[in-house]
Amino acid sequence: MAGAPPTAAEQDALVSSFLEIAAGQTPHTATQFLQMTSWHLEEALQLFYIDGEAALAAHPTAAASAEAAALAAAAAAAEVEEGFRFHPPPAAALEDGMLQGLGDEDDVRAPLPVRRETLYGDAPMVVTRPNAMVAFRNFEEEARQSAWDSEQNATSSSRDNLASLYRPPFELMFNGPFDKAKLEASSLDKWLLINLQSTEEFSSHMLNRDTWANEAVAQTIRSNFIFWQVYQDTSEGRKVCTYYKLDSVPAILLIDPITGQKMRGWNGMVYPDSLLEDLMSYLEKGPKEHHAAQPQKRPRKIDQETSVSRQGKTAVEDEDEELARAVAASLEENKGAEGSDASDDKTIPEEETEPSLSVKLEYPPLPEEPKGSRDLLCRVAIRLPDGRRIQRNFLHTDSIKLLWSFCSSQVEDGEKRAFHFVQPIPGSSNNNLEYGSEQTFREAGLANSMINLLLD
């Protein structure tokens, strides 16, 4: 406000502004502080909050003169306003912004708008979890409403794209409770693969991103397993945790659907290669075929126990008589079979020596392992009969006969003994790979796959 002193209307506006900020003060006090600072509002407020009443005591004369000037200014303003009420100024005079304010009856500015803000740092974190009251997860509705749906969010933000990396494998999951999953697996003669997850463990999301999204793992599950995924804090999840005494999640369980027995278990993050290698022994036989081979030994134990109990009830003399008869009968059989055994012994070495291992099999020379772009290379992992696993890079255009060249030196007597390869994933175009085939790695579909070596 340097230069000319403010008019009466400007002084009233400054006093009003002072009172709005310094709540509870009188217009007289506001006028005193404004006069001491030459009607500078900011300096007057600073002087009020720093010195307060002490500033008024240090300037008594200024306060008295300020009071008189304020009264005079108020009287002059009242006269001017009264004159404008009965004799309004012409329209030309109203163009001046100073006079326009004097013609209003209510010289009060509009209140400031109300603003409400939220401090996100103090808000509690809310983790969305499945409803624990439902009997089982409705995967169809979850797949529609979840933010994981990549088709509906194809043009979404980077945050949605990041969320799609951890999308659960809805296309592999069985929709139903645990009991129905067992019945389905039993009727289809497939093993039941269960994945217990937790929203608080990042390993659960890593399983969705790296393991279940792997193409080889997904193809293996579709062909040989019924896959069931559930959260641990649901009713079905708590039931499974209690049945199998799980202490930590995420967990993967391989269940026999016929008996409910846990055949194999994994905890934490399980990578695709390790999971496929562990599941290979369950790809050849289903649950029914597995049980068909087991009961043959059990009745023998029962028969032995029953026979022993019956023999214990008989007299000692009867046992001795039966034993003597059996010894005599066996001696007669041995005497009669001595001639035939001698002739058979002569023919046995001839049969054993029929497969000759002295002939060295010839395979095409093995070139150096290629290096370069992944688009040109085909990486194949091979599981040997002794349990070891080897792997090597080939070109897509190379013949699969190079597999025999590579593995002949890795297997005992591999250069003299014939062998072949089997793809462990059912449903592929070529399960058995024979040496006489003229296919390339691309035609055989061996890119980034694992095969088993079997001796002939």
Phi, psi and omega in degrees: 000034179292148180104227183292147178292155182290154177284176182296320180294321178293323178296320178296321179295320178294320178297318179296319179295321178298316183291329178294325181276311179269079184295141177092358180265160181269157176301327179298315180296319179298319180296320180299313182292326179291322178292324180293337180250021179058039175063034171265114188296314183295319179292325179294318178293320178297318179294324181293316184282337181272307185261325178068225182295336180297328179292324178291323179292328181284346180228069182291320182293320179294325179292320180294314180294327178293325180292319180294319180294324180293319179295318180295320180294323180293320179294318180296320179294323179293321179294318181295318180294321179296321179294324179290334180292316183269336179229080182296146180289160177295169183295328180295322181290333181288348177294338178286128182297331179293320182283332180296323179291332181283339182277351180274141179285319182257096180270059180233128182287158179290147180292155178292145180293147180283134180237132177235127182233158181239132176272107185291335181293333181269352183282139179291147179280130181249120179259122181282124181233159176294151180293120183286350183275343182284154182290323178201167183286135174268095188289331179294314179291322179295324179290330179283318188269344185286154177283359180283345188294105185286334181291318180283339182250034183294329181250027183280180182285176180295332178294319177292322178296323177293321179294328181293340177295330184255029181293130177296153182280074183298327183289344180261341190285148171271132183265101180162174179283179184295317182296318179291327177296321177294318179296319179296316179294322179292320181291328179268000182056051177233154176285152180259119180252119185248139176235109175271125184238162176225135179289345182267352181253124181291338178298329177297317179291328178293325176298317178296321185283317190256321188269302184289336178278353179291134186294319180294320178294317180297319180293322178295319180294318180298325186275329192233351188224159165254119186261130182225120181243136184209152176275147185290336184268008173269168181297318178292321179295318178295325179295317179293320178298324179287318180301312188254010172054057180272130181258338184220152177228155003287153180222147177239129181236138172254114190247139170281113185291342182281314182255345184079009182285142176278115181275327183202152180216148176226149178235146178076204182281127177240121184279156187303315183298316180294320180293317179297321180295321180288332183274352185298324182291346181257003181275334184283325183235140173273178181300320182292317178293327177296319180284333180295329180276342184278315188294350182295329182274334185292316181298331180298319179295322180292319179296321179296318179295318180293322180293321178295319179295323178290319178296327179293336180278337181283166181283158181293326181294319179298323179294319180295321180294316179295322179295320180295318178297320180294321179294317181296319180294322180292325179295321179293321180293324180293321180294320182288337185261003182295318181296316181291327179293322181296319179291325179292325181295330180288329182275341182296313180300327180295320180292324182289332184269003180297307179288108182275132178255007182279340182280126180271124179283140182255128178239158180297149181298143182268117178286174177294152181294123183288154178225148179152212184290148178293336179293335181264343187261152177231112182263127184235132175256138185234129177260122184274164180299332180277005177098347179288156179233128178238159180210156184201156177265136174231166173275150179299333183270357180289153176283147180289353176296339177294341175297320178292323178296322182285321187270345182298328179274349181266342182255144177296129185057030181292334180280347181244344184246134183283152178207166178217176184239150179227132173277126187283352183265114178294155179094351179283164186293322182230101178284318181257133179248115180256156184293332182285354181288144180256018183285155171266173180296325179292316181293327180279350179068040183261009182294124176054049181231173179236134181231161180253141176261124179239135178280141179282000000 
